[in-house]
Amino acid sequence: MQPIAVLYDVHGNLLALKAVLSDIRGADVGGYVLGGDYALFGPSPFETVDRLWGLKDAFWIRGNGERWTALPGQAPANAIVQGAIAVARDELGEELVDQLAALPEQALLLDNVRFCHASPVSDVRAFLPEPGGDERELLAGVGEQRLVFGHTHVPFIRESDGIELINPGSVGMPFDGDPRAAYAILHPGGAVEHRRVPYDHEASARAVIERFGESEWTQTIARRISTAHI
Protein backbone atom coordinates (compact mmCIF):
# COMPACT_ATOMS: atom_id res chain seq x y z
CA MET A 1 0.00 0.00 0.00
CA GLN A 2 1.27 3.47 -0.89
CA PRO A 3 0.91 6.67 1.17
CA ILE A 4 -2.20 8.83 0.74
CA ALA A 5 -2.01 12.62 0.42
CA VAL A 6 -4.73 14.48 2.32
CA LEU A 7 -5.57 17.98 1.05
CA TYR A 8 -8.17 20.14 2.78
CA ASP A 9 -9.35 23.74 2.48
CA VAL A 10 -7.60 24.81 -0.73
CA HIS A 11 -9.96 27.81 -1.04
CA GLY A 12 -9.18 28.79 -4.60
CA ASN A 13 -5.49 29.37 -3.90
CA LEU A 14 -3.88 27.97 -7.02
CA LEU A 15 -0.33 29.01 -6.14
CA ALA A 16 -0.54 27.15 -2.83
CA LEU A 17 -2.05 24.09 -4.52
CA LYS A 18 0.69 23.98 -7.15
CA ALA A 19 3.35 24.15 -4.45
CA VAL A 20 1.76 21.28 -2.54
CA LEU A 21 1.37 19.11 -5.63
CA SER A 22 5.02 19.71 -6.48
CA ASP A 23 5.99 18.66 -2.96
CA ILE A 24 3.83 15.54 -3.23
CA ARG A 25 5.62 14.37 -6.37
CA GLY A 26 8.57 13.35 -4.25
CA ALA A 27 6.45 11.38 -1.79
CA ASP A 28 5.32 8.55 -4.12
CA VAL A 29 1.70 8.71 -2.98
CA GLY A 30 -0.87 6.25 -4.26
CA GLY A 31 -3.86 8.60 -4.18
CA TYR A 32 -5.50 11.64 -2.68
CA VAL A 33 -8.33 12.47 -0.32
CA LEU A 34 -9.69 15.96 -0.99
CA GLY A 35 -11.59 17.25 2.01
CA GLY A 36 -13.74 20.12 0.77
CA ASP A 37 -13.71 23.91 0.42
CA TYR A 38 -12.04 23.91 -2.97
CA ALA A 39 -12.91 27.26 -4.58
CA LEU A 40 -14.62 29.72 -2.25
CA PHE A 41 -12.70 32.86 -1.16
CA GLY A 42 -9.52 32.48 -3.19
CA PRO A 43 -8.16 34.32 -6.24
CA SER A 44 -8.51 31.38 -8.65
CA PRO A 45 -11.78 29.49 -7.99
CA PHE A 46 -12.26 27.74 -11.33
CA GLU A 47 -8.57 27.19 -12.06
CA THR A 48 -8.09 25.52 -8.68
CA VAL A 49 -10.99 23.10 -9.16
CA ASP A 50 -9.85 22.39 -12.70
CA ARG A 51 -6.37 21.49 -11.45
CA LEU A 52 -7.81 19.20 -8.79
CA TRP A 53 -10.00 17.45 -11.36
CA GLY A 54 -6.80 16.39 -13.11
CA LEU A 55 -5.56 14.36 -10.14
CA LYS A 56 -5.74 10.61 -10.58
CA ASP A 57 -7.05 8.38 -7.79
CA ALA A 58 -8.61 11.27 -5.86
CA PHE A 59 -11.64 10.91 -3.59
CA TRP A 60 -13.62 14.13 -3.11
CA ILE A 61 -15.64 15.21 -0.06
CA ARG A 62 -18.02 18.17 0.06
CA GLY A 63 -17.27 21.04 2.41
CA ASN A 64 -19.45 23.84 3.68
CA GLY A 65 -17.96 26.02 0.94
CA GLU A 66 -19.53 23.87 -1.77
CA ARG A 67 -22.88 23.82 0.06
CA TRP A 68 -22.86 27.59 0.58
CA THR A 69 -21.93 28.28 -3.03
CA ALA A 70 -24.85 26.20 -4.27
CA LEU A 71 -27.27 27.49 -1.62
CA PRO A 72 -26.25 31.04 -0.62
CA GLY A 73 -29.28 31.33 1.65
CA GLN A 74 -27.74 28.71 3.96
CA ALA A 75 -24.55 30.75 4.36
CA PRO A 76 -23.95 33.63 6.79
CA ALA A 77 -25.55 36.84 5.57
CA ASN A 78 -22.45 39.01 6.05
CA ALA A 79 -20.78 40.86 3.18
CA ILE A 80 -17.56 38.85 3.28
CA VAL A 81 -19.18 35.45 2.77
CA GLN A 82 -21.91 36.57 0.39
CA GLY A 83 -19.51 38.64 -1.69
CA ALA A 84 -17.19 35.68 -2.12
CA ILE A 85 -20.09 33.35 -2.92
CA ALA A 86 -21.33 35.61 -5.71
CA VAL A 87 -17.89 35.61 -7.31
CA ALA A 88 -17.44 31.84 -6.93
CA ARG A 89 -20.82 31.13 -8.51
CA ASP A 90 -19.96 33.34 -11.46
CA GLU A 91 -16.49 31.83 -11.88
CA LEU A 92 -17.54 28.18 -11.56
CA GLY A 93 -20.83 28.25 -13.44
CA GLU A 94 -24.09 26.59 -12.45
CA GLU A 95 -23.21 23.07 -13.62
CA LEU A 96 -19.93 22.87 -11.70
CA VAL A 97 -21.45 24.50 -8.60
CA ASP A 98 -24.14 21.81 -8.55
CA GLN A 99 -21.61 19.04 -9.20
CA LEU A 100 -19.45 20.08 -6.26
CA ALA A 101 -22.47 20.43 -3.97
CA ALA A 102 -23.47 16.85 -4.77
CA LEU A 103 -20.21 15.37 -3.46
CA PRO A 104 -20.47 13.02 -0.44
CA GLU A 105 -20.28 14.60 3.00
CA GLN A 106 -18.00 11.90 4.40
CA ALA A 107 -16.43 8.57 3.56
CA LEU A 108 -14.92 5.47 5.15
CA LEU A 109 -11.59 4.86 3.45
CA LEU A 110 -8.49 2.86 4.25
CA ASP A 111 -8.68 0.70 7.38
CA ASN A 112 -10.77 2.17 10.19
CA VAL A 113 -10.46 5.78 8.97
CA ARG A 114 -13.41 8.14 8.51
CA PHE A 115 -12.98 11.34 6.47
CA CYS A 116 -15.30 14.35 6.74
CA HIS A 117 -14.99 18.09 6.31
CA ALA A 118 -15.59 19.45 9.83
CA SER A 119 -17.16 16.66 11.89
CA PRO A 120 -19.38 13.64 11.19
CA VAL A 121 -22.49 15.57 12.27
CA SER A 122 -21.83 18.96 10.66
CA ASP A 123 -19.78 20.62 7.92
CA VAL A 124 -19.22 23.72 10.09
CA ARG A 125 -18.81 22.36 13.64
CA ALA A 126 -15.29 21.03 14.04
CA PHE A 127 -12.67 20.03 16.57
CA LEU A 128 -9.98 22.38 17.87
CA PRO A 129 -6.43 21.65 19.01
CA GLU A 130 -7.67 21.76 22.62
CA PRO A 131 -10.57 19.49 23.67
CA GLY A 132 -14.05 21.01 23.69
CA GLY A 133 -17.16 20.19 25.66
CA ASP A 134 -19.18 19.07 22.63
CA GLU A 135 -16.82 16.43 21.32
CA ARG A 136 -18.86 13.46 22.49
CA GLU A 137 -21.79 14.84 20.51
CA LEU A 138 -19.64 15.46 17.42
CA LEU A 139 -18.27 11.91 17.60
CA ALA A 140 -21.63 10.19 18.17
CA GLY A 141 -21.86 7.02 16.11
CA VAL A 142 -18.21 7.01 15.04
CA GLY A 143 -16.82 3.51 15.39
CA GLU A 144 -13.58 4.03 13.52
CA GLN A 145 -10.21 4.43 15.19
CA ARG A 146 -9.33 7.54 13.22
CA LEU A 147 -11.18 10.65 12.07
CA VAL A 148 -9.67 13.00 9.48
CA PHE A 149 -11.25 16.46 9.13
CA GLY A 150 -10.40 20.09 8.42
CA HIS A 151 -12.44 23.32 8.38
CA THR A 152 -10.53 25.10 11.17
CA HIS A 153 -7.37 25.50 9.05
CA VAL A 154 -5.11 24.48 11.96
CA PRO A 155 -3.08 21.25 11.70
CA PHE A 156 -2.92 18.98 14.73
CA ILE A 157 -3.32 15.42 15.93
CA ARG A 158 -4.71 14.27 19.27
CA GLU A 159 -7.09 11.73 20.80
CA SER A 160 -10.70 12.09 21.97
CA ASP A 161 -12.74 9.26 23.49
CA GLY A 162 -10.29 6.73 22.09
CA ILE A 163 -10.51 8.16 18.55
CA GLU A 164 -7.48 9.72 16.91
CA LEU A 165 -8.37 13.16 15.51
CA ILE A 166 -6.27 14.30 12.54
CA ASN A 167 -6.46 17.77 11.01
CA PRO A 168 -4.08 18.17 8.03
CA GLY A 169 -4.41 21.96 8.05
CA SER A 170 -5.29 24.19 5.12
CA VAL A 171 -3.56 24.19 1.74
CA GLY A 172 -4.76 27.65 0.77
CA MET A 173 -5.43 29.64 3.94
CA PRO A 174 -3.75 28.46 7.17
CA PHE A 175 -4.89 30.08 10.41
CA ASP A 176 -2.02 29.08 12.71
CA GLY A 177 0.24 32.03 11.97
CA ASP A 178 2.35 30.08 9.46
CA PRO A 179 1.44 31.13 5.90
CA ARG A 180 3.04 28.07 4.29
CA ALA A 181 0.60 25.65 2.65
CA ALA A 182 -0.33 22.73 4.91
CA TYR A 183 -1.31 19.16 4.10
CA ALA A 184 -0.71 15.65 5.43
CA ILE A 185 0.41 12.25 4.23
CA LEU A 186 -1.02 9.08 5.75
CA HIS A 187 1.59 6.36 5.55
CA PRO A 188 1.07 2.60 5.52
CA GLY A 189 1.23 1.36 9.08
CA GLY A 190 -0.51 4.43 10.47
CA ALA A 191 2.10 7.18 10.61
CA VAL A 192 0.76 10.70 10.00
CA GLU A 193 3.13 13.20 8.41
CA HIS A 194 2.14 16.86 8.57
CA ARG A 195 3.92 18.87 5.88
CA ARG A 196 4.36 22.62 5.23
CA VAL A 197 5.30 24.04 1.85
CA PRO A 198 6.48 27.61 1.23
CA TYR A 199 5.02 29.51 -1.71
CA ASP A 200 4.48 33.16 -2.66
CA HIS A 201 1.56 33.73 -0.30
CA GLU A 202 1.87 37.49 -0.66
CA ALA A 203 1.28 37.13 -4.41
CA SER A 204 -1.85 35.08 -3.69
CA ALA A 205 -3.04 37.71 -1.24
CA ARG A 206 -2.56 40.48 -3.79
CA ALA A 207 -4.23 38.41 -6.51
CA VAL A 208 -7.56 38.33 -4.66
CA ILE A 209 -7.87 42.12 -4.86
CA GLU A 210 -6.25 42.45 -8.29
CA ARG A 211 -8.67 39.98 -9.83
CA PHE A 212 -11.91 40.83 -8.04
CA GLY A 213 -11.41 44.46 -7.01
CA GLU A 214 -11.37 46.34 -3.71
CA SER A 215 -14.17 45.26 -1.39
CA GLU A 216 -14.67 44.13 2.18
CA TRP A 217 -14.47 40.48 1.27
CA THR A 218 -11.35 40.72 -0.94
CA GLN A 219 -9.48 42.83 1.60
CA THR A 220 -10.38 40.43 4.41
CA ILE A 221 -9.30 37.34 2.49
CA ALA A 222 -6.09 38.99 1.29
CA ARG A 223 -5.21 39.77 4.90
CA ARG A 224 -5.95 36.21 5.99
CA ILE A 225 -3.74 34.69 3.31
CA SER A 226 -0.95 37.17 4.09
CA THR A 227 -0.99 36.80 7.88
CA ALA A 228 -2.28 33.22 8.29
CA HIS A 229 -4.74 34.47 10.89
CA ILE A 230 -8.51 34.69 10.78
N, C-alpha and C positions, 0 to 999 in steps of 0.2 A: 504494500500500500504506500502511495506517495503522500507527501504533505498536502494540506488544503490551505489555500489563502483565503482569509476572511476580511472582506472589505465592507465597511459600513459608512453611512453618512458622507457620501461624496459631495453632495450639494452643488452640483454643476461646476465644480472646480476642476477644469480639464488639466491645467498645469500640474496640480497635485496628483491627479489620477495617473497621468503619464509618468510622473516620477516614481510612483508606487509600482506601476506595471514594469518599469525598467528594473526596479529593485527585485521584483519577483522573478524575473528571468534567470537570475542566478540561484534561485532556491529550488528549482526542479519540482515545482508543485504539480499535482495531478488534477487539480480542479479549483473552482472558486465557489464560495458562498457569498452572495451579495445581499446585504442586510437592509436595504431600503434607504429612502431619502436620496435619490439619485440626481435630481435636477434642480429642485426648488432652492432659491436664494443665490445661486452662484452666477458667474459671468458667462457660462457656456452651457446652458441647460440641454439643448438638443445635441450638441457635439459630444457632451459627456455621456449621454445615454447611448448615442450611436457608437461610441468607442466601447462601451460596456457590452453592447449587443455582439460585438465581434469576438468576445472571449469564448473559447471553447470550454465545454464541461463546466458551465456556470449555472448555479441554482439561484434563482431570484426570489426575494421576499419583499412584500409590500411594506412600506413605512407610512407614517402619518403624512409625510410630504406628498406621496402619491394619492392618498385619500383626499387630502385637502385640495390638491390641484384639480381633482375630478369633481369635488363637491365643496366649493368655496364656502357655502353656508355652514359647513361643519367646522370650519377653521376659526380661530380668533378674529374678531372684527377690527383689530387695530390696523393702522396704515402700513406697518412694516410687513406683516404677513399677507394682507390682501394685495398690497402693491406687488409683492414678489409673485403671488399666485397669478395675477393678471398677466404678468410678463411670461411666466412659465407656460401658461395655457396657450399664449400666442406663439411662443417659440416651438413648443412640442406639437401642437395641432391636436384636434379632437380625437383622432383615431389613436394616437400614441398615448395621450392622456388616459383614455379609457383602457387601453391595453395594460398600462402600468398599474392602474387602480384595481385591475382584476387579478393581480398576482396573489399568491397565497400569503396569509398573515404569518404563518410559522411552518416549520417542517422538522421532522425527525430524520436526521442524517447521521451517517457514521454509526458507531456503536454507543448507544446510550447518550446521545447528544441532541438536545432540542435547540433550534435556532428560531429567534423571533426578533422583532425590531426593538421594542422597549421592554415588554414583559408578556407572558403568555395570556394575560387577561386584558391588555390594553396596548395600543401603539403609541401612547403618550405618557403612561405611568411606568417609570423605570427604576432601576436600582442605582444607588450611589456608592461611592467608595467606602463610606461608613454605613453600617447597618441602620435601617429605618424600621419604624414600628409597624409598617404595613406589609412587610415582606412575606409573612405567612399567607396573607391574602393573595399577593401577587404570584406566589408559587403554588397555589391550590391546584391539585390535580397533576402536578408535575412528578412523574415517576422516574425520570432520567437522572443520571448522575451528574450531568453537566448541562448548563444553560448558557447559550451564547446570545448576546443582545447588544444594542447600542443606544442611540437616541440622546444620551447625555453628553457625548463627545469627549468623554474622559476615560482613558484606558486603565483597567485594573483587573485584578483577579482575587477573589476571596470566596469563602464558603458561607452558606446560609442554610440552616436546617438540613445539613448533610449534602447539600447540592452545591457544586462548584459553579460560581458565577464568573463569567468571562466577558469583559467588555473590550473589544479590540481598539476602541477609540475611533476618531473620525478621520477619514482620508482628507476631506476638503475644508473642515472648519473645526480644528481642535479647540477645546475650552479649558485646557489645563495650563495655559501660559506658555506652552511650547508650540510654535507655529508650524513645526515640521509635520508632514502628513503622517498619520498613524494607521497601522493595520496590524493584523496578527497572522501567524502561521500555526496551524494545528498539525503537530507531527505524529507519525505512527508511534504508538506506545503511550500517547497522552500528553507529551510535553507541549506547552503553549509558549510561543515566542512572540512577544510584542516587539514591533519594529517601528522606527521613526526614520523618515526620509526627508532630507532638506530639498527645498525647491524655491523658486522665486515667489514667495507668498505675497510680497509687496506688489509685484506685477499683477497677481490675481486680484488683490484688493483694489488696485487702481482700475482694473478692467471692468469691475462691476459698474462703476460710475461712468467710465468712458463709453461703455456699450449702451447702458440704459438711462444715462442722464442723472443729474443731481436730484435727489429726493430723499425723504426720510428713510425709506427702506434701503436704498443703495448706500447711503452714508453709513447706516448702522451695520450692514453686512460687510462693507469694506473695512470698518473698524474691527469687527470681529475676526476677520481673516488676518488682518495685520497684527493684532495684539494677542490672538488666541484666548480671548476672554469674552464671555457673553455680555 
